[in-house]
Amino acid sequence: MKKSISITMILLLCALLTACSRNIRRDEEYVRNIEGRILFIAEQNSVYDFSGDAAETVAFVEAVHPNFIVADRMCMDKYAYFRDTYLTATANPMTHTEFTLATQRFLTVFNDGHLSRTFLMGKQVWNPQLSEYRWETTLFQDGYFIEHFFLAREDRLFLADDNLVITDTEVLAIGGVPVADIFAVIDYYFGAYNDVGIQRARGRYARYQLMLQLAGANLYLREDYLVVDITVLKNEIETIMEVGFTSLHPAAYRLPDFELEYRVRWERMKNDVFYISLRSLALDYPYNIEMSHAIRQAMNDGIRNFIIDLRNTPGGNPAIIHYIFQEMGATTPGHGKIMRIDDMHREIVELHYPPPTMERYFGHLSTEDFAGRSYIYTPRNPGRSANPRGVFIAALTSERTFSGGTTIAVEIADSGFGIVIGEPSATAPTGYGWGRALWLPNSFLQIRPHYTFYLRPDINADQFTLWPDIYVNEWEALETALAFFMQLP
């Protein structure tokens, strides 16, 4: 059990939520710790003029986000209402928390599961694999979370164990507030690609102290620790549990690359099935070479049945699947894409992606393709899929298969020689990728819209949800896949 927060933290929270009028003085109010590579906000009980940050946010997303050129993805009248409401609200001085929430609300208009994450804090963390510092950012770090895990299913909330396996204990109320009312607050502030994404956000942020307070939950002190009562139902018996809070973020199980127990793992399983687990989507690590050699050896030994485990695989570069297919002698179907381009994007491309690396990152595009263009459209290419050596692949997915992990599962699903086993993903098969970050100068929030809109290869398949061919609980997916291959001739 994680250690609960103390009275000191509670006093800090109270200060955070107390407003007192003061004009912004960045030199005094904001502290940049360069030596420790940490950004943080000082005197968070004060109110500031964040109108400039709000205007920068609007200008940036309008210049970058593909929804503005994909006509059927967003109602422009609805967007105008959200934008004007946001700019009007932020024209007045407000606390940092209020500005963070206002920005989060504005971003829900895109129904973009990537963009619905605004970041408060950032720090540089040493990555021993890459021998360099990399930015880590954390959502709403100025809050705390119930120390128990939750999962939402079909508008109901359940306790989950430490491995995020759902239990049969239903949560009916938190702090005296019915779960439905808490869900309404979460839905207001967090956008999603699909219904799975909505349920995922509800399970995560029903733990979040600020969401509970906005819903009117009663949080109180017990021996100098912040606690809340949750009403649960098990075996038709209602009971009340007193639970504490922790600083553990609900995404903490998705560790940075270099802290993972493993990044890629493979093994030959029973009945000549070759298993690959992708916990990281990175092209440059040495283990990818080792994995390629292992797949090549398996193919030479006559193995043709493969399992690619994408349960809880986070975002990253999905191009790793092309290398896996290459060792199998197969070819993936082609996603279509619409890529936004502006002057800043052209400068980034020219600086960071010289011609030798352009093909790798942007798919056969040259720097000339970016000159004088507002966007680039690449059509879907489902016919690119090929499988001359007769492999068959089962992709394992869960609710938390995200971004690049979902892209890989989609390419397997649409290949014609693969199936998906497990749970539907919270990321849409037709969705967004390749982000551009903007650090707002006064609030230190990070806004990270994606500038590429990926089109699912199979235009006749569901574009919003990747539905498994065999729908089972994520923890049953591997055994289900092995049983499936046993039945093949």
N, C-alpha and C positions, 0 to 999 in steps of 0.2 A: 504494500500500500504506500502510495506516495505521501510524503510529509505535507501536512496541511499548512496553509499560510497563517502567519501570526498577526497579532494586533497591529504591528507596525505596517504591514502591507495593507491592512484595512484602512488605516489612517491615510495612507498614500492614495488609496482609491477614493476616499471621501474628498480629499483635496482635489483629485482629478475631476470629480463631478461638481465641484463648487465653482461658480463663476464670479469673477470680479472684474469690472471694466478696466481696461488698460490698453493703450496703443502699443502696437508691436515695436519692440526694440530688439532686433535680432542679435546684436552683439552681446546683450545682457541676458536675454531670455533663452537663447539656444546655445548649446555647448557642443562643439565638435571635438571629440577626443581623437586626434589624428594618430597619436602613438598607439593607442589600443585598437584603432580602426573601428571605433564604435560611434554611432550617431544616436543621440537621445535628446529628448525634449525636457527642458527645465521649466519649473513653475507651471505645471500643467493645469493648475487651478485658475489661471488667468484666461481672459478672452483676447482674441487677436483678430486682425483684419486678414482673412484668408481669401479675399475676393480675387487677388491676382493668381493664386494657385488654382482656384476654380476656373478662371478664364483660360489658364494654360492647359488644364485638364481637357476642357471642351475642345480647344483648338487642336490638341494632340490626337485625341481619338478621332476627330473628324478628318484629320490628315492621314491617319494610319489604318483605321479599322475597315475591313472589306465590306461590312454591311452597307456602306454608303454607295457601293456600286453593284451590290447584289440585291436587286429591287425587291425580291420576294422574301427577304430575311428580316425586314424591319419596316414597320409602319412609320413613315416620316412625320406624320402628324403627332403620333405618340412620342416619338423622339423629341420633337420640338417642345412638347409639353414638359417632358422630363428635364430637358436642358434649361428651359426658362425657369422652371421651379427651382432647379439647383442654383442657377445664377442669382435668382432673387433671394433665396434663403442665405446664400453665402455672402451677399452684399453687406450683411450686418455682422459686426464682431461676434465671434463665438469661441467656445473652447475647442481644444484640439480634438477631443472625442466627438463633439458635435460635428466638426468638419469631416472627420473620418467617416462618420455614419452618413452624412449628407452625400459624400462622394461615393460611398458604397451603394447607396440607394440609386443615385444617378446611373451607375454602371449596370444596374440590373436591366435596363431597357434593352441591352444587347442580347440578353438570354445566352450569354457567353460564359461557359463554366470556367474558362481561363481568366477572363477579365474580371470576374467577380471576386478577385482577391486583391485588395489593396494592402500595402505593407507599411507598417509603422517604423520598425526598427531594422537596421542593417549592420552587419559586421563582416570583416574580412577574416576568413578562417583558412589556416594552412592546409593545403591538400597534398599529402605526401605522394600520391600517385602522379600528380601533375607537376610537383615541385614548384608550386606557386600558390599565392593567395587567391581564393575565389570568394565572391560575395555570397553570403547567406542572408536571407531575409525571413521574417516571421510575421504572420498575420496577427494584427490586434494584440501585440505583445503586452499592452497595458491592461490585461485582464487575466482572470483565473478561471479554472474549469473544474466541474464536479469530478471527483477522483474515480468515479465509475464510468465505464464506457457504455454508450447507447447505440442502438441501431434502429432506424425507422423502417417500417414495412407497412405499406398500404394504409397510411395515415395513422398508424399506431406506433408506439415507442416501446422498445424492449431493452432490458439490460443485456449486455454482452460481457463475455469473460475477457481476460487479459490478452487473449489471442484474437479478439474481435469476432468470436463465434457467438451467434445469437442464442439467448436462453429463452425459456418459456415464462420468464417473469416480465409481465407487462407493467410499464410505468403509466399511471393514470394522471398524476398531478405532481408538480414540483413547486415547493414553496406555497402550496395552497392554490396554485393556478392550474387549471386543466391543460393537458398537453396540447389540445387543439388551439388554445389561445397562444401558447408559446410558439407553436408552429406558424401561426399567422405573423408573428413578429419576425421570425427567421425568414419566411417567404418574402417579407417586405424588403429585407436587406441583402438577400443572397440570390443571385440569378443562377440559372441552370440550363443545360442543354435539353434535358428531357425529364420525365417523371422520376427516373432513377436518380438523376442528379438532385432533384428536389428532396427525395427521401434521404439521400446521402448528406445533404446540408442539414437537414433536420436532425439526423442522428448525431452529427458532429457538434452543432451549435446549440442544441438543447442543454449541453453541458456548460455553455459559455455564460459566465457571470453577468456580463453586460446585457445579453439577450434576455436573461431571466429577470434582471432588474427592470428592463424596458417593458416586460410583460406584467410586472407587478408582483413578482414572487417575493415571499418573505424570507430574507436571509438574516441570520442572527448570530450572536457570539456564544460560544460554549468554551469556557476555560481559555479565553484569548484566541480561539480559532473560529474562523468563519464557517458556518454550517448551514444546511438547508434540509428540510424534511421532504422526502419524496414518498408518494403514495403508490404502492405496487400491488399487483394482483397475481397470485400464484395458486393454482389448484382451487380457484374460485374463492379464495380467502384474501381479503384486503388487509394489508399491514402498512405501517409507516416506518420508514428507515431514516435515520439521521445520518447524513453524509457530509464529508468535508470537501475542501477544494484543493487544487494543486495548480502549479504553474505549468504542468505538462500540456502542451498544445495538442489538439486532437489529431494533428497530422504528424505527431512525433514518431509514430511507427515508421514513417518514411524518412529514414536517416539519410544524411549526406552520403554520396557515393563511397567515400573512403571509410565510412563507419559501418557499412553493410557487412553482415557475416560472410556473404559471398556476393559476387556481381553476376557471374554466369556459372551455372553448374550443369553438368551433364553426366549421364550414366546409361549403360545398356541394361534395360529392365527385362523382365520375364517375357517369353514369347517373341523375342527379337524385336522389341520396341525400344527406340532410342529416345531418351528423355532429355530435354533442354529447359532449364529454368532461367529466365531472364529477369534479374532483379535490377539491372542497370542497362540503359540504352546509350552506350558510348562506343564509338568506332575505334578509338585509338589505343585502347588498353591491350597489353600483351596477351591476355587471356582469350581475346577474340581469335588470334592466330592459333592458339591451342585448340579452341573449339572447332575451328575450320578443319584442322587436321583430324580431329576425332570424328567429325561428320564424314569426311572423305574416307576414313578407314571403315566406318560403318557401312557406307555405300559399297565399298569394295568387298565387304563381307556379305553383301546381299541383303542388308536391312533396308526396308522400304517404308516402314511405319514409324512415324515420328510424333512425339508430343512436345509442343512448345508451351511452356507454363508462363502465362502472363498475368496470373492472379496477383493483384497489388503492384504490378509493374507501373512505375511512375512515368512521367513524361520524359522526353529526351529525343534522340535522333533515331527515328524508326528505320533508317536506311540499313541498319544492321541485318534486317530480314532479307535484303537483297543478297548479302554475302552468304547467308544461310542457304537461301534458295540456289545460289550459284554452286555451292558444294554438292547440292542434290541434283544438279543438272537441270533445274527448273527456273522459270521466270515468273515474277509477280505480275498481277494485273496492274495497270497504270491508273493511279489517282489523277483526276483532273485538278486544276488549281487556278485560282484567281489571286494574283499578287498585287497589292497596292504599292505604288512607287511615288515618292515625293523627292524634293531636292536633297533633304537630309539622308534619305535612303540611298540615293545615288552616290552621295559622298561616302557613306558607310561601305557600300559595295566596292567602290573604287579603292578604298583604303585597305579593307580587310579581305577582300576576295579577288585577288588578281586572277588572270585567266586560267592558270593551272588548277586553281581550287574552285573556280566558278561552277564547273560541271558537277562537282561533288555536292555542293550545297544548293544549287538552284536548277539542276537538271538540264544540262545542255544549253544554258543561256550564256551569252557573252555580255561583256560590259556595254557593247553597242545596243543590246536589247533594252537597256535601261535609259538610254538617252531620249529625252523628249517624250517619254511615255508616262501616263498616269497609272496604268496597270498592265499586267501581262496575263493573258488567258491561255491555259493549256487544257485541251479537251481530255475527257476521260478516254482510257484506252484499255477496256476489258479484254480485248483480243490479244493483248501482249502476253497473256498468261500461257505458259507452255510447260509440259511435264513429260518429256520423252522417256524418262527412266522409271516412270510409274510409281512415284512416291505418294503417300497419303499422310496428311498432317491433321492432328487434332490440337486446336488452340484452347487452352484453359483460361477462363476469364472470371472476374469477380466485379462487384460493384465498384471497387477501387482500382480496377484497371483503367489507367488514365492516359489521355493525350496520345503520345507516341505508342504506348502499349496498345491502345485501342486501334490505332492505325495499322499495326502489325496484324492484329486479330481480324480486321476487316479485309486485308489483302489475302489472308489465308481463307477466310469465308468466301470471298469472291473469286478465288483462284480456279474453282472447279475440281480441286482435288484436296479439299480440306473441310473440316467442320469445326464448330465452336461448341464447347461443353462448359457449363458453369452458369454464371449469372450475367444478366445484361450489364453493360458498362454505363457509368455516369457521363461518359464522353460520347458525343454524337459521331456516327461514321462520316457524315459530312460536317466538318467543323473547322477549327482554326489552328494555326501553327505559326512558328517563327515570330517570336515576340520582339517588340522594341520597348525599351524601358525609359521612363521619364521620372527623374527625381524632382519633386516639387520643392522650390527653394525655401519656402517659409515653413511648411508643415513637415517636410522630410518624408512625406508619403511617396511611395513608388507606384506609378501607374504603368501597367505593362500590357497594352493591347497587342494582339497578333495581327500581322499584316497580310497573312496568306489564308485563303479560304479553300480547304481541300474538299474535292467532290468525290464521293464514293464511286469506285469503278462501276459497280452494278447500279445503273440508274433506276431499275425496277425494284430494287430492294429498299427497305426502310432507311431513310436518310437521317433520322433523328435518334434511333436506338438500334444497337447491334444486339439482335435477339439470338440467344444460343440455339443451336439445332437440338441439343439435349440440355434441358433446363434442370439443373440440380444445385443444391447448396455448394458454395465454393469449396468447402472442405471435403466434399464427396466427389469432386470433379476428377481427380487423378485416378481413383479406383474405377470410376465410371468409364474413363477413357481406356483403361487397360482392359476392362470387360468388353468394351466395344471392339477393340482390336482382336480379342479372342474369338469373336463371332465372325470375323471376316474370313473369306475362303483363303 
